[in-house]
């Protein structure tokens, strides 16, 4: 049973995420880069509802969309909100979230860091699909991201994923089993719109 929830109302959670998102944008690109976004507010509201509803059994998010449209920025905002709540001891045993790209997770597969990420109560996997799917590990084929997702699914550990891949592309890259598990694990939020990097 998934237990990671924010001790806030859905509106408070959504506002916390949206204002932190705004802070991330301004911090990276300056005050003039900020634009109000109804779509991003709606995405934060969806997340706020999931993060506060004790009857919602999802244990993660999948942010999907094109390059440069705010997925990683929203994931960073989530990371900071979780860490802030954990620092104030509002999240029980959760000490905060780990935020890594899929490439970084693959690179640390043969280290103790992989095991730490595997077991962490809240993990952000940024840019899923931009990493090598398979690697050699002592002569055997290893699939670090598949292993990560399966373990976190089996243990109902909260996982926040960003990706440019469609559902069909996820199935092509990781297999039908992972696509089905993600469907049960996460609430998928598609972020529309073009790149803010133009």
Order of alpha helices (4+ residues) and beta strands (2+ residues): alpha-alpha-beta-alpha-beta-alpha-alpha-beta-beta-beta-alpha-beta-alpha-alpha-beta
